[in-house]
């Protein structure tokens, strides 16, 4: 079963197709007993979706040394927050993400975040973990966002 719904809007006599993904609201909780099941769930929810109605959450993909997250490339808009925590992927390709509205937040240490990306590396390794956060299309922000990221190269020191 896919969680991506195709909706049709008519604008200026043209049909515009919007692929809607519900997203999730689990925060920093495990969804599924292992990383492979979580990855399959994320792939099901976000593949071919352009609009995430709630939150974009990718968390706890720690068992392998590099995960393929190319299914995220079609996402253009997130209504809530973006949460990427403990993901052993060398790159997160949110290449078409234009806006994070920030209608929901990730609370951490008494601060609310509309984008929270943390702990995406394997301790003691320079090779395993996030090296590139690809967001070249991110140009808009909702009222909850205070900063924008375009394309970030992540470097870790020992």
C-alpha positions as CSV (number, residue, x, y, z in Angstrom):
1,X,0.0,0.0,0.0
2,X,1.4,3.4,-0.9
3,X,0.8,6.5,1.1
4,X,1.3,8.8,-1.9
5,X,-1.9,10.2,-3.3
6,X,-2.2,11.9,-6.6
7,X,-4.4,15.0,-6.6
8,X,-5.3,17.1,-9.5
9,X,-5.6,20.9,-9.4
10,X,-6.6,23.2,-12.3
11,X,-4.7,26.4,-12.7
12,X,-5.0,28.6,-15.7
13,X,-6.9,25.9,-17.6
14,X,-3.9,23.6,-17.1
15,X,-3.9,20.4,-15.0
16,X,-1.4,20.4,-12.3
17,X,-0.7,17.0,-10.7
18,X,0.4,17.0,-7.1
19,X,1.7,13.8,-5.5
20,X,0.8,14.1,-1.8
21,X,2.6,12.1,0.9
22,X,1.1,12.1,4.4
23,X,4.5,12.2,6.1
24,X,4.7,11.3,9.8
25,X,4.8,12.6,13.3
26,X,6.9,10.0,15.2
27,X,9.8,12.3,16.0
28,X,12.8,10.5,17.5
29,X,11.0,7.2,17.9
30,X,11.8,4.0,16.1
31,X,9.3,3.0,13.5
32,X,9.8,-0.7,12.7
33,X,12.1,-3.3,14.3
34,X,15.1,-2.7,12.1
35,X,16.7,-0.2,9.7
36,X,15.7,-2.1,6.5
37,X,12.0,-2.1,7.5
38,X,12.2,1.6,8.3
39,X,13.9,2.3,4.9
40,X,11.2,0.4,3.1
41,X,8.5,2.4,5.0
42,X,10.2,5.7,4.1
43,X,10.5,4.6,0.5
44,X,6.8,3.7,0.4
45,X,5.7,7.0,2.0
46,X,8.0,9.4,0.1
47,X,8.7,7.9,-3.4
48,X,7.3,10.1,-6.2
49,X,5.8,12.5,-3.7
50,X,6.2,16.2,-4.3
51,X,4.3,17.5,-1.2
52,X,4.6,16.2,2.3
53,X,1.5,17.1,4.3
54,X,3.0,16.6,7.8
55,X,6.7,16.1,8.5
56,X,9.6,14.6,6.6
57,X,11.2,12.2,9.1
58,X,14.1,10.0,8.2
59,X,15.6,8.5,11.4
60,X,17.7,5.6,12.7
61,X,19.1,4.0,9.5
62,X,22.3,2.9,11.3
63,X,22.9,-0.8,10.3
64,X,24.5,-0.4,6.9
65,X,27.3,1.9,5.9
66,X,25.5,3.8,3.1
67,X,21.7,4.0,2.4
68,X,20.3,5.1,-1.0
69,X,17.8,7.9,-0.3
70,X,17.3,8.9,-3.9
71,X,13.5,8.4,-3.4
72,X,13.6,11.9,-1.6
73,X,14.5,13.7,-4.8
74,X,10.9,14.4,-5.9
75,X,9.9,16.2,-2.7
76,X,9.3,19.9,-3.3
77,X,7.4,21.1,-0.2
78,X,7.1,20.0,3.5
79,X,4.4,21.5,5.6
80,X,5.9,20.6,8.9
81,X,9.5,20.0,9.8
82,X,12.4,18.1,8.3
83,X,14.1,15.6,10.7
84,X,17.2,13.6,9.8
85,X,18.8,11.9,12.7
86,X,21.2,8.9,12.9
87,X,21.1,8.2,9.2
88,X,24.2,6.5,7.7
89,X,23.8,7.9,4.1
90,X,26.6,9.7,2.4
91,X,24.1,12.1,0.8
92,X,20.6,13.3,1.5
93,X,19.3,14.3,-2.0
94,X,16.5,16.8,-1.3
95,X,17.4,18.5,-4.6
96,X,13.9,19.7,-5.4
97,X,12.9,20.8,-1.9
98,X,11.8,24.4,-2.3
99,X,10.1,25.2,1.0
100,X,9.9,24.0,4.6
101,X,6.8,25.7,6.0
102,X,7.5,24.8,9.6
103,X,3.9,24.5,10.8
104,X,5.2,21.8,13.3
105,X,8.5,21.9,15.1
106,X,11.0,19.4,16.6
107,X,11.6,20.5,20.2
108,X,15.2,20.0,21.4
109,X,16.7,21.6,24.6
110,X,13.8,24.1,24.9
111,X,14.2,25.3,21.3
112,X,11.8,24.5,18.4
113,X,13.4,23.6,15.0
114,X,11.7,23.4,11.6
115,X,14.8,21.5,10.3
116,X,16.8,19.3,12.7
117,X,19.7,17.3,11.3
118,X,22.0,15.6,13.8
119,X,24.1,12.6,14.7
120,X,24.5,11.3,11.1
121,X,27.9,9.7,11.4
122,X,29.4,6.5,12.8
123,X,31.6,7.3,15.7
124,X,35.3,6.6,14.9
125,X,34.7,6.6,11.2
126,X,35.5,9.4,8.7
127,X,33.8,7.5,5.8
128,X,30.4,6.4,7.2
129,X,27.7,9.0,7.6
130,X,26.4,12.2,6.1
131,X,28.8,14.0,3.8
132,X,26.4,16.0,1.6
133,X,23.0,17.6,2.4
134,X,21.8,18.5,-1.0
135,X,19.2,21.3,-1.0
136,X,20.0,23.6,-4.0
137,X,16.3,24.5,-4.6
138,X,15.5,25.6,-1.1
139,X,14.4,29.2,-1.6
140,X,11.4,29.7,0.5
141,X,10.6,29.5,4.2
142,X,7.6,29.5,6.4
143,X,7.2,31.7,9.5
144,X,8.9,29.1,11.7
145,X,12.2,28.9,9.8
146,X,15.0,31.2,10.7
147,X,17.8,30.1,8.3
148,X,18.2,28.5,5.0
149,X,20.6,25.9,3.8
150,X,21.5,25.6,0.1
151,X,24.2,22.9,-0.3
152,X,26.2,21.8,2.7
153,X,29.3,19.6,2.8
154,X,29.7,18.0,6.2
155,X,33.1,17.5,7.6
156,X,33.8,15.8,10.8
157,X,37.0,15.8,12.9
158,X,38.1,13.2,15.3
